[in-house]
Amino acid sequence: MAQLLTKAPKQGNDSGPPSLNFHEVETAPLGPKDVLLKFVAAPINPLDVLVLADLYPVKPQHFHEGEAIPGYDGVAEVASCGQGVTEVAVGDLVIPSKFGLGTWRTQAVVDVQYVQKVARPNDPALASIFRISIAPAFCLVEDMCTLKPGDWMIQNAATSVVAQMVVQFARRRGIHTIGVIRDRPQAEAEVVKQSLLQLGSDIVVLESELPQNAEIKSKRVILALDSVFGTSARGLMKSLSPGGTFVQLGFLGGPSGQLCLDANDLFGRQLTLKAFRGSAQVGLRSAAEQTDLFNWFTSLFNAGELVLPSLGLERISWDAADKESSKDRLFEAVKRAQQGKLGQRKQIIMFK
């Protein structure tokens, strides 16, 4: 038997956040090129919240009784293979090869083309965030502009998993990072700042501190990574040095926000503006190149050269033997993600 979550259809004029349905179903029979997956871990990402709200361009690919199965990242173990499968074997660890797999379920039978084998990390939670968090962070440092040792970059939403991974990849190349975090009580802010500094950030400031920070104004900031949009994004743009690159990769502040430009941004300061979508950027690499990249991440983590986010992950237990309690925990976890409250840690579903 498999348990799964699906996106519930809207009822009438309901304008609230999308809700979920919980199902328990028989596992489908294996076709010649199918694999039976037993999921190990799956994150609840901001991207998943956008998918649930129909605000993300890449739509779910798997459904149950017409309802989309959410979950775009995760890691599973191959439990069984169809007779024509040669790409993976029983016991292999696999991740989605593309968005839309539907990882919020205990088991799944899918065509082998939807997964790719990866090396086994010491902590399976790591592999569950390869495609949406770790690989995009790597691409942001490597692909957005030409960065050299000694250059500076700035990013908001600095407590996010992507931002914390950006810090680590940048540090490996000798690139300095400035983290901008949302305003919060002073004691809490100091704890967050110290955690990010210990991770490798060079400077960490509150959004309200950024405009007056003389130290940041003295730096040659080459790259700005914006996950918030609106007023926060404007603060990053003003911090860029002439010829710098501004990258918009999210809108945690809400999709209705606006980014104001003035004539000097483009004509005078010659800034470059780019949009970033992690799936598209990672997809520029071949399947073999992606596998090599993911396996490199694993080797770095297993050797202690990269670490999971220092500000922590919140692990949500999905115990198939305790269906009702698991359902309550999952619904609450998704609700927390939809609310997007200050200080919410990355939630990862851990399957038992």
C-alpha positions in Angstrom: 0.0 0.0 0.0 1.1 3.5 -0.8 0.1 6.7 1.1 0.1 10.0 -0.7 -0.9 13.7 -0.6 -2.7 15.4 -3.5 -3.8 18.9 -4.1 -7.5 19.2 -3.3 -9.7 21.0 -6.0 -10.9 24.4 -5.1 -14.5 24.6 -3.8 -16.7 27.3 -5.2 -15.4 30.8 -4.4 -12.9 29.6 -1.9 -10.0 32.1 -1.8 -8.0 30.5 0.9 -4.7 28.7 0.5 -4.8 25.4 -1.4 -5.6 22.4 0.8 -4.5 18.8 0.5 -6.1 15.3 0.5 -4.6 12.2 2.0 -5.0 8.9 0.3 -4.0 5.2 0.8 -4.0 3.2 -2.4 -2.7 -0.1 -3.8 0.7 0.2 -5.5 0.4 -0.1 -9.3 1.9 -3.1 -11.1 5.4 -2.7 -12.7 5.7 -2.1 -16.4 8.9 -3.2 -18.3 10.6 0.2 -17.8 9.1 1.0 -14.4 10.7 1.2 -11.0 9.1 0.9 -7.6 10.4 3.7 -5.4 10.2 3.8 -1.6 10.8 7.5 -0.6 13.3 8.3 2.0 13.0 12.1 2.3 11.2 14.9 0.6 11.4 18.6 1.4 8.6 21.2 1.6 10.0 24.0 -0.4 8.8 27.5 -1.1 8.6 26.3 -4.7 6.1 23.6 -3.7 4.0 26.4 -2.1 4.0 28.2 -5.5 3.1 25.0 -7.3 0.1 24.4 -4.9 -1.0 28.0 -5.6 -0.7 27.5 -9.4 2.0 30.2 -9.5 4.9 28.1 -10.8 5.4 27.5 -14.6 6.5 23.9 -14.3 3.3 21.9 -13.5 3.0 18.5 -11.7 3.4 15.4 -13.9 1.8 12.8 -11.7 -1.8 12.6 -10.6 -4.2 10.4 -8.5 -7.8 10.5 -9.6 -7.2 13.7 -11.4 -5.6 15.5 -8.4 -1.9 16.5 -8.7 0.7 14.9 -6.4 2.9 17.6 -5.0 6.6 17.4 -4.2 9.3 18.4 -6.7 12.4 17.3 -4.8 13.3 14.3 -2.8 15.2 11.0 -2.6 14.0 7.4 -2.8 15.4 3.9 -2.8 14.7 1.6 -5.7 12.7 -1.4 -4.3 11.9 -3.2 -7.5 12.6 -2.9 -11.2 10.7 -3.9 -14.4 12.3 -6.5 -16.6 13.5 -3.9 -19.1 15.2 -1.5 -16.6 19.0 -1.4 -16.9 19.7 2.2 -15.7 19.3 1.5 -12.0 19.2 -1.6 -9.7 17.4 -2.5 -6.5 18.9 -0.7 -3.5 20.1 2.3 -5.6 19.4 5.8 -4.3 17.7 8.0 -6.8 16.4 11.6 -7.1 13.9 13.1 -9.6 15.5 13.7 -13.0 13.0 16.5 -13.7 10.5 18.6 -11.8 7.0 17.3 -11.2 7.6 13.7 -10.0 5.3 14.0 -6.9 7.5 13.1 -4.0 5.0 13.6 -1.2 4.1 9.9 -1.1 5.5 6.8 0.6 5.8 4.7 -2.6 5.5 5.2 -6.3 5.7 3.3 -9.5 7.2 5.5 -12.2 9.0 5.2 -15.5 12.8 5.0 -14.9 13.2 8.1 -17.1 11.9 10.2 -14.2 14.8 9.3 -11.8 18.5 9.4 -11.8 20.9 7.5 -9.6 23.1 9.3 -7.1 25.8 8.4 -4.6 24.7 7.8 -1.1 25.3 10.6 1.4 25.8 10.1 5.1 22.5 11.9 5.7 19.7 11.2 3.2 18.2 14.6 3.9 21.1 16.0 1.9 20.1 14.2 -1.3 16.5 15.3 -0.9 17.5 18.9 -1.5 20.0 18.4 -4.4 17.8 19.6 -7.2 15.9 22.6 -5.7 18.4 23.9 -3.1 22.0 22.8 -3.5 22.4 22.6 -7.3 20.8 26.1 -7.8 23.1 27.5 -5.2 26.1 26.2 -7.1 24.7 27.6 -10.4 24.1 31.0 -8.8 27.8 31.2 -7.9 29.2 29.7 -11.1 26.9 30.8 -13.9 25.4 34.3 -13.3 28.5 36.4 -13.9 32.3 36.1 -13.9 33.4 36.1 -10.3 37.0 36.2 -9.2 38.6 35.6 -5.8 38.2 38.7 -3.7 35.0 39.8 -5.3 31.9 40.5 -3.2 28.3 39.4 -3.6 25.1 40.2 -1.6 21.9 38.2 -1.1 18.7 38.7 0.9 16.7 35.9 2.5 20.1 34.9 3.9 18.7 32.3 6.3 17.3 30.2 3.4 18.9 26.9 2.5 19.9 28.2 -0.9 21.5 31.3 0.5 23.4 29.2 3.1 24.7 26.9 0.4 25.7 30.0 -1.8 27.9 31.1 1.1 29.7 27.8 1.2 30.2 27.5 -2.6 31.4 31.2 -2.7 33.8 30.6 0.1 35.4 27.7 -1.7 36.3 30.1 -4.5 37.5 33.0 -2.3 34.4 35.1 -3.0 33.0 37.3 -0.1 29.3 37.2 0.8 27.0 39.8 2.4 23.8 38.4 3.9 20.7 40.5 4.4 18.1 39.1 6.8 14.6 40.3 7.7 14.3 42.6 10.7 13.6 40.8 14.0 14.2 41.3 17.8 17.8 42.2 18.6 18.6 39.0 20.6 17.3 36.8 17.8 19.0 38.8 15.2 22.4 38.4 16.9 22.0 34.6 17.1 21.2 34.5 13.4 24.0 36.8 12.4 26.6 34.8 14.4 25.4 31.5 12.9 25.7 32.9 9.3 29.1 34.4 10.1 30.3 31.1 11.4 29.1 29.4 8.3 31.3 31.7 6.2 29.4 35.0 5.5 31.6 38.0 5.8 28.9 40.6 6.7 25.4 40.0 7.9 22.9 42.9 8.3 19.2 43.5 8.9 17.2 44.9 6.0 16.8 48.2 7.9 20.6 48.4 8.5 21.6 48.0 4.8 21.1 51.6 3.6 23.3 53.1 6.3 26.1 50.5 6.3 29.3 52.2 5.4 31.3 49.0 5.3 29.1 47.5 2.5 29.2 50.8 0.6 33.0 50.5 0.5 33.0 47.1 -1.1 33.1 46.2 -4.8 29.8 44.2 -5.0 29.7 42.4 -8.3 26.6 40.2 -7.9 23.2 40.6 -6.1 20.9 37.6 -5.5 17.3 38.6 -4.8 14.8 36.1 -3.3 12.4 38.6 -1.9 11.6 41.3 -4.6 10.1 44.7 -3.8 11.8 47.0 -1.4 14.3 44.4 -0.2 15.4 43.9 -3.8 15.8 47.6 -4.3 18.2 47.7 -1.4 20.4 45.0 -3.0 20.4 46.8 -6.4 21.6 50.1 -4.7 24.4 48.1 -3.2 25.8 46.9 -6.5 28.9 48.5 -7.9 28.9 49.9 -11.5 28.8 47.0 -14.0 27.3 44.6 -11.4 24.7 41.9 -12.0 21.3 41.7 -10.3 19.6 38.3 -10.3 16.0 37.8 -9.4 15.3 34.2 -8.2 12.2 34.4 -6.0 9.5 36.6 -4.5 9.2 35.7 -0.9 7.8 39.2 -0.3 4.8 38.3 -2.5 4.3 38.2 -6.3 2.5 41.5 -6.3 5.6 43.4 -5.3 7.4 45.9 -7.6 11.0 46.6 -8.3 11.7 50.2 -8.9 14.5 51.3 -11.3 15.9 54.7 -12.0 17.7 55.9 -15.1 21.1 55.6 -13.5 20.7 51.9 -12.8 20.9 50.9 -16.5 22.3 53.9 -18.3 24.7 55.3 -15.7 25.7 52.2 -13.6 25.4 49.8 -16.5 23.8 47.1 -14.3 22.7 43.8 -15.8 19.4 42.3 -14.7 18.7 38.6 -15.0 16.0 36.2 -14.0 17.0 32.8 -12.5 15.0 29.6 -12.4 17.0 26.7 -10.9 15.4 23.9 -13.0 16.3 25.7 -16.2 19.8 26.5 -15.1 20.6 23.0 -13.9 18.9 21.7 -17.1 21.6 23.3 -19.2 23.9 20.5 -18.1 23.5 17.0 -19.5 22.1 14.1 -17.4 25.6 12.7 -17.0 27.0 16.2 -16.0 24.1 16.5 -13.4 24.9 13.1 -11.9 28.6 14.0 -11.7 27.6 17.3 -10.0 25.3 15.6 -7.5 27.9 13.0 -6.7 30.5 15.7 -6.1 28.2 17.4 -3.7 27.9 14.1 -1.8 31.6 13.6 -1.7 32.1 17.2 -0.3 29.4 16.6 2.4 30.7 13.2 3.4 34.2 14.7 3.8 32.8 17.6 5.9 33.8 20.2 3.3 30.2 21.3 3.0 27.5 21.2 5.7 23.8 21.1 5.9 22.3 24.6 6.8 23.7 25.7 10.1 20.3 27.3 11.1 18.9 23.8 10.9 16.3 21.6 9.2 12.9 20.6 10.7 12.3 16.9 10.1 8.7 15.9 9.7 8.0 12.2 10.4 5.7 10.3 7.9 5.2 6.9 9.5 3.0 4.7 7.3 2.1 2.6 10.3 0.6 5.6 12.0 -1.5 7.1 9.3 -3.7 9.5 11.2 -0.9 11.1 13.2 1.3 11.4 10.1 -1.6 13.0 8.2 -2.0 15.6 10.9 1.7 16.4 11.0 1.9 16.7 7.2 -1.1 19.0 6.9 0.4 21.2 9.7 3.8 21.3 8.1 2.4 22.4 4.7 0.3 25.0 6.4 3.4 26.4 8.1 5.2 26.6 4.8 2.2 28.4 3.2 2.2 31.0 6.0 5.9 31.7 5.5 6.5 33.0 9.0 9.7 34.7 10.0 12.3 32.1 11.2 10.6 29.1 9.6 13.2 26.4 9.1 13.4 24.2 6.0 11.0 21.3 6.6 11.9 17.9 5.3 9.5 14.9 5.3 11.3 11.8 6.6 9.6 8.5 5.7 9.6 5.5 8.0 
